[in-house]
């Protein structure tokens, strides 16, 4: 802030604060991609990004973010390491999704996601809980919404049925 003030510009306090907190002035990110076409690593530019498939675009943008998040979380190793994503990895094929989930596990990141199609049942994951939202499960077919839980154990997706103790019938 002192440097911004010393510059003696006519900028307002808010503008000076914006300049101080603009990380692009002091930190540079560059993403490189290797597409397996014999071209080696290429700088990800807008033009190259536009030429990628939908899945390649999603991966090229997600992976640097995951790496940055993991690096940030290293400062607090016992803190929560949660990432929340909506409609994750749309357009990414099944093989690449499994690899991305393996990377998230290797980075020790906890992913909570919403999706109408993604259940996370990849051999790269040794376990995941899935909550499927359901409506109309009661006899009255009411508008209630409940969560049906499934567990992926790395091999099988099974319903997670809790042990419910026998409840005595009070009408007997």
Steps between C-alpha positions, in 0.01 A plus 500: 500500500788736580643451150159569347465817709859607421426476129295814562238412243155648498363151559241457771565285807290221347701510176828495692378201702400326178850555362662361815287185501525438125712185507552518122740788561736284706421139407486333161335168416574313182331175405673266257335201336644192334243346269694191389532622143879524497498875552629486857377744760308798363398818678123498549385808313146605417555372146626159616224477763243563227642212294470248787208262540248569775662244729852631432381853578349390831814312604734782390310745720434272799844347556686827570225599742526168683879538525464854636239390754716210617799734537289744699372225729856385578526800732226350720551123473233409757234736366213401273608449141164535333429592140136558400416462131173505310456279192861388517696393191224535243639393164791306653506134397482218755870409486611859556244549778647204684847651462383838629336334801828311561684834495256650751558202728880529457480870590298399809212727400141429603257556217134568556314522175155526354406324183209327339729240343829474691519234773878479537515125447856479367754231581744784581290584808505266797184646648239768460157570643221584258175663604225472241211738559164330464143622510168322537632201692221503756161335467335837453735592210547836668750768400751404770863464394733253664855384445574138417861421584726265303862405565760437232769276648734505204331199344127507565229760551276383782208658684606619842231358724555612859449261786166608642408350835164330529244751617228353719149535369327729748158390377536139614 
